[in-house]
Amino acid sequence: ALEGYPYFEEALRRDPGDARVNTVLGRLYCERGMFKEAEERLKVAVGRLTHDYTRPKNGEPFYYLGVALSAQGKDDAAYDAFYNATWSQAWTGAAYYHLARLDCRRQEWAKAFEHLDRALAANAWNSTALHLKAAVLRHLGKPAEAEKCASKLLVGDPLDFMAGNELYLAKSAAGRSNEAASRLEFLNTKMGGEVQSYLEVAVEYGNWGLWDEAIEVLKRFVGGFPKAGKINPMVLYYLADFSVRQGSAEEASRYYRSAA
């Protein structure tokens, strides 16, 4: 059961539209992956808060509504929710970052860059936003700037594998193949064949809709094992899912068969 659920149930019995209770429940449902239920609760909260105000002071229900909608593939509605969340100072940085993620899924790189600048204005040390900024710069045809962004992150954390992967990709995009190969070898050594390290990087690319990058990371992991039986099945399931989203159904089918 959700923590404190009997209390929330009684509170909603007395006032089904209570914004605070519906917001808390929506957030808890998001944390549990119950996105449909989260959407229902958060829409009630937003409805109460916007009854007399176009822009309520608290942006939390808008932010988590965006999370719930995005997780269900309702990107247009999520976009509106995140934009509403940006009006609340506490949620500005996080909301603009999520808007940039949605921009990337649409391959609207310039718009993503603009939203990332706003996210980083709210929190200049948001490493996840800086990861995405490096990827966006690369897709904007600015590999030198992408490399600078990734390198800055690695100074602070040499084991930042996402930054390391972006540095490798930036060097590749700049046509410096020898440097890229050296960087990739170094990165794979640091990742040490740990499946979770590869999955975390690949899933983050997947969150941004960068299927090519996500697949390439996991293929590197698979290539390190000569026997299919040693491959963690989660790697194969993610490869299959990313391949479907990329439009390669035949490739996805092969991965599903290997995982079975």
Helices and strands as residue ranges (DSSP letters): H 5-14, H 19-31, H 35-49, H 60-71, H 75-85, G 89-91, H 92-105, H 109-122, H 127-139, H 143-156, H 161-173, H 177-191, H 195-207, H 211-223, G 228-230, H 233-246, H 249-259
